C-alpha cells in the first residue's frame, strides 16, 4: 500500500468508533480527495506525500469524532448538481429535499418567469434550484446567519433571488404578491418527542429552530403558510409522515396529494 491507502485505512479505523464501517470508509476517502483535490484512484497511483496535509486531516478527524457533520467540516455540500456553502447554524440540505425539487420540476410547476417563493430557505437550496429553472424567486428566512449563507450561495451562482429576512408569524408580515404560481417550503417539522431517535451529529450541531416543532402543534408552520399563501396556485411541502392526517384536514378546501420519498415514507404534500 502507498501512503494514501495507509492513511485512508487509518482514518477509517478512527472513524469506525462512531460511524459504521461503510460510512467510515466513504468519509475517509472523501477527506483525502478534499485535502488533495484529486480523486482517490489518482492519489493511489501518485507519488504525493500525505504529510503535506496531515495536520488538516487530523483537524477534520477530530471534528468528526466530536459529532460534527461532514458537511460542516468541509464547509460545503452537494444539492441538485450544485455545490453549496454550509456552516453551523444553517440546516444541511437533505436528499429528501432534492427529491422535492425534482418533483416540482417534473410536475411542470417550474417554468420561465413563474412567480415562486421559498419559505424557510435556510442555505437557499430550494430557491437556487427554482431560479436555475428560470423562475422568478423570492426566499424568506428568519435567521440572519442562514440568510448570509444563502446570499453566498446566490452570489456563487450569479442568480437573481429576492432574499428577505422576515418572521412569518409577525402580525405585520404580508406577502409581496396576492398570488404566486408556486410556494415551496421545507419548514421545521420534527416533533420534540422524536429527538431520542436522532443522531448526535444532528442534535448537537444543526439549528434547533430549523428542525423542531411543539408536540402539541406540529403543523403550525403549514397553518400559517396557508393563512398567508392559500391564494397561490400550487403549494409544495416537505412534511413529517406523522402529520398526514392533520395536514389533510388543514387543506380540506384544496386538492391534496401526498407522495412518498425514496425510503417509502410519506414525505411530500402537493396542494393545488
C-alpha positions as CSV (number, residue, x, y, z in Angstrom):
1,X,0.0,0.0,0.0
2,X,1.2,3.6,-0.7
3,X,0.8,6.4,1.8
4,X,-2.7,7.4,0.7
5,X,-4.0,3.8,1.1
6,X,-2.4,3.6,4.6
7,X,-3.8,6.9,5.6
8,X,-7.3,6.0,4.3
9,X,-7.1,2.8,6.4
10,X,-6.1,4.8,9.5
11,X,-8.8,7.4,9.0
12,X,-11.5,4.7,8.5
13,X,-10.3,2.8,11.6
14,X,-10.5,6.0,13.7
15,X,-13.9,7.0,12.3
16,X,-15.2,3.5,12.9
17,X,-15.6,4.3,16.6
18,X,-18.6,6.4,15.7
19,X,-19.6,5.6,12.1
20,X,-20.4,2.3,10.5
21,X,-17.6,0.6,8.6
22,X,-19.2,1.6,5.2
23,X,-19.7,5.2,6.3
24,X,-16.1,5.4,7.8
25,X,-14.6,4.1,4.5
26,X,-16.6,6.6,2.5
27,X,-15.8,9.6,4.7
28,X,-12.0,8.6,4.8
29,X,-12.0,8.6,1.0
30,X,-13.8,12.0,0.8
31,X,-11.4,13.6,3.3
32,X,-8.4,12.6,1.2
33,X,-10.0,13.8,-2.0
34,X,-10.9,17.1,-0.4
35,X,-7.5,17.6,1.1
36,X,-5.5,16.9,-2.0
37,X,-8.0,18.0,-4.7
38,X,-7.8,14.8,-6.7
39,X,-10.0,11.6,-7.0
40,X,-8.8,8.8,-4.7
41,X,-7.8,6.5,-7.6
42,X,-5.4,9.1,-8.8
43,X,-4.0,9.6,-5.3
44,X,-3.3,5.9,-5.0
45,X,-1.1,5.9,-8.1
46,X,0.6,9.2,-7.3
47,X,3.9,9.8,-5.6
48,X,2.4,12.6,-3.4
49,X,3.2,12.9,0.3
50,X,0.4,12.7,2.9
51,X,2.4,14.6,5.5
52,X,1.8,17.8,3.5
53,X,-1.9,17.7,4.7
54,X,-1.6,15.6,7.8
55,X,-2.5,18.4,10.2
56,X,-5.5,19.3,8.2
57,X,-6.7,15.7,8.1
58,X,-6.2,15.4,11.9
59,X,-8.2,18.5,12.5
60,X,-11.0,17.2,10.3
61,X,-10.9,13.9,12.1
62,X,-11.1,15.5,15.5
63,X,-14.2,17.5,14.5
64,X,-15.9,14.4,13.0
65,X,-15.3,12.4,16.2
66,X,-16.8,15.3,18.1
67,X,-20.0,14.6,16.2
68,X,-19.7,17.5,13.7
69,X,-21.3,16.6,10.4
70,X,-19.0,16.1,7.4
71,X,-20.7,18.9,5.5
72,X,-19.9,21.4,8.2
73,X,-16.3,20.1,8.5
74,X,-15.7,20.6,4.8
75,X,-17.8,23.7,4.5
76,X,-20.0,22.6,1.6
77,X,-22.4,20.0,0.3
78,X,-23.9,18.8,-2.9
79,X,-27.5,19.6,-3.8
80,X,-29.2,19.0,-7.1
81,X,-25.9,19.2,-9.0
82,X,-24.8,22.4,-7.2
83,X,-22.0,22.7,-4.6
84,X,-23.4,24.8,-1.8
85,X,-21.7,26.5,1.1
86,X,-22.9,25.4,4.5
87,X,-21.8,26.1,8.1
88,X,-23.0,25.6,11.6
89,X,-26.2,27.5,12.2
90,X,-27.8,26.5,8.9
91,X,-29.7,23.3,8.2
92,X,-27.7,20.9,5.9
93,X,-29.8,20.2,2.7
94,X,-31.0,16.6,2.6
95,X,-31.5,14.2,-0.3
96,X,-35.2,14.2,0.6
97,X,-35.3,17.9,-0.3
98,X,-33.6,17.3,-3.5
99,X,-36.4,14.9,-4.3
100,X,-39.0,17.6,-3.6
101,X,-37.2,19.9,-6.1
102,X,-37.3,17.2,-8.8
103,X,-41.0,16.6,-8.1
104,X,-42.0,20.2,-8.6
105,X,-39.9,20.4,-11.7
106,X,-41.2,17.2,-13.1
107,X,-44.8,18.3,-12.5
108,X,-44.3,21.4,-14.6
109,X,-44.7,23.8,-11.7
110,X,-41.4,25.5,-12.5
111,X,-41.3,27.4,-15.8
112,X,-39.6,30.6,-17.0
113,X,-41.0,33.6,-15.2
114,X,-43.0,31.6,-12.7
115,X,-43.6,33.7,-9.6
116,X,-42.3,31.5,-6.8
117,X,-41.3,31.7,-3.2
118,X,-39.2,29.5,-0.9
119,X,-40.3,29.9,2.7
120,X,-37.7,28.9,5.5
121,X,-35.0,29.0,2.8
122,X,-32.0,28.2,5.1
123,X,-29.0,27.8,2.8
124,X,-31.1,28.8,-0.2
125,X,-31.0,25.4,-1.7
126,X,-34.6,25.2,-3.0
127,X,-34.6,28.9,-4.1
128,X,-31.4,28.3,-6.1
129,X,-32.9,25.3,-7.8
130,X,-36.0,27.2,-8.8
131,X,-34.0,30.2,-10.0
132,X,-31.9,27.8,-12.2
133,X,-35.1,26.6,-13.7
134,X,-35.9,30.1,-14.8
135,X,-38.5,31.0,-12.1
136,X,-38.8,34.5,-10.6
137,X,-37.9,33.7,-7.0
138,X,-38.3,35.2,-3.5
139,X,-36.7,33.5,-0.5
140,X,-37.5,34.1,3.2
141,X,-35.9,33.1,6.4
142,X,-35.8,34.5,10.0
143,X,-32.2,33.6,10.8
144,X,-29.6,36.2,9.8
145,X,-26.9,33.5,9.7
146,X,-28.9,31.4,7.3
147,X,-29.6,34.4,5.1
148,X,-25.8,35.2,5.0
149,X,-25.2,31.6,3.9
150,X,-27.9,31.8,1.3
151,X,-26.5,35.1,0.0
152,X,-23.1,33.5,-0.5
153,X,-24.7,30.6,-2.5
154,X,-26.7,33.0,-4.6
155,X,-23.7,35.1,-5.4
156,X,-21.7,32.0,-6.2
157,X,-24.1,31.0,-9.0
158,X,-24.9,34.5,-10.1
159,X,-28.6,34.1,-9.8
160,X,-31.3,36.7,-9.1
161,X,-33.2,35.9,-6.0
162,X,-35.2,38.4,-3.8
163,X,-33.8,37.4,-0.4
164,X,-35.7,38.6,2.6
165,X,-35.4,38.4,6.4
166,X,-38.9,38.0,7.8
167,X,-40.9,36.3,10.6
168,X,-43.9,34.6,9.1
169,X,-45.6,34.8,12.5
170,X,-45.2,38.5,12.8
171,X,-48.7,40.1,12.6
172,X,-47.3,42.8,10.3
173,X,-45.9,40.4,7.8
174,X,-47.7,40.1,4.5
175,X,-46.7,38.5,1.1
176,X,-45.5,40.8,-1.6
177,X,-48.0,39.3,-4.1
178,X,-51.5,38.2,-3.6
179,X,-51.0,35.1,-5.7
180,X,-47.9,33.1,-6.6
181,X,-47.5,30.4,-9.2
182,X,-45.6,28.2,-6.7
183,X,-45.0,28.3,-3.0
184,X,-42.4,25.8,-1.7
185,X,-41.4,25.2,1.9
186,X,-39.4,22.7,3.9
187,X,-40.3,24.2,7.3
188,X,-39.4,22.8,10.8
189,X,-41.5,19.6,11.3
190,X,-39.6,17.3,13.6
191,X,-41.6,16.7,16.8
192,X,-39.7,17.2,20.1
193,X,-40.5,13.7,21.1
194,X,-38.6,12.4,18.1
195,X,-35.3,13.8,19.5
196,X,-34.4,10.5,21.0
197,X,-34.4,8.8,17.6
198,X,-31.9,11.3,16.0
199,X,-28.2,11.1,15.6
200,X,-25.9,13.1,17.9
201,X,-24.3,14.9,15.0
202,X,-27.7,16.3,14.1
203,X,-28.9,17.2,17.6
204,X,-25.6,18.7,18.8
205,X,-24.8,20.9,15.7
206,X,-27.7,21.7,13.5
207,X,-30.0,24.6,14.4
208,X,-33.0,23.6,16.5
209,X,-35.1,26.4,15.1
210,X,-34.9,24.8,11.7
211,X,-35.8,21.3,12.9
212,X,-38.2,21.1,15.8
213,X,-41.9,22.0,16.4
214,X,-44.0,21.5,19.6
215,X,-45.6,18.1,20.0
216,X,-49.0,19.7,20.6
217,X,-48.9,21.8,17.5
218,X,-46.7,20.1,14.9
219,X,-48.3,21.8,11.8
220,X,-48.1,25.4,13.0
221,X,-45.9,26.4,10.0
222,X,-48.2,24.8,7.5
223,X,-51.2,26.5,9.1
224,X,-49.5,29.9,8.9
225,X,-48.4,29.4,5.3
226,X,-51.9,28.5,4.4
227,X,-53.2,31.7,6.0
228,X,-50.7,33.8,4.1
229,X,-50.5,32.0,0.7
230,X,-53.6,29.9,0.1
231,X,-54.5,32.1,-2.9
232,X,-51.4,30.7,-4.7
233,X,-51.8,28.2,-7.5
234,X,-49.5,25.4,-6.1
235,X,-48.2,24.8,-2.6
236,X,-45.5,22.2,-2.2
237,X,-44.1,21.0,1.1
238,X,-41.8,18.6,2.7
239,X,-43.6,17.1,5.7
240,X,-43.5,14.8,8.7
241,X,-45.1,11.4,7.9
242,X,-46.7,11.5,11.3
243,X,-48.8,14.6,10.4
244,X,-50.6,13.4,7.2
245,X,-54.0,13.3,8.9
246,X,-53.7,16.8,10.3
247,X,-52.4,18.3,7.0
248,X,-55.2,16.6,5.0
249,X,-57.7,18.2,7.4
250,X,-55.9,21.6,7.2
251,X,-56.1,21.7,3.4
252,X,-59.7,20.4,3.3
253,X,-60.6,23.1,0.8
254,X,-57.9,22.3,-1.8
255,X,-56.9,19.2,-3.8
256,X,-54.0,17.5,-2.0
257,X,-51.6,14.8,-3.0
258,X,-49.2,13.0,-0.6
259,X,-46.1,11.5,-2.1
260,X,-43.6,9.0,-0.6
261,X,-39.9,9.6,-0.6
262,X,-37.2,7.1,-1.7
263,X,-37.5,5.4,1.7
264,X,-41.2,4.7,1.3
265,X,-42.2,7.4,3.8
266,X,-44.9,9.9,3.1
267,X,-42.7,13.0,2.8
268,X,-44.3,15.5,0.4
269,X,-47.5,17.3,0.1
270,X,-48.6,19.0,-3.1
271,X,-51.6,21.3,-2.8
272,X,-53.4,22.5,-6.0
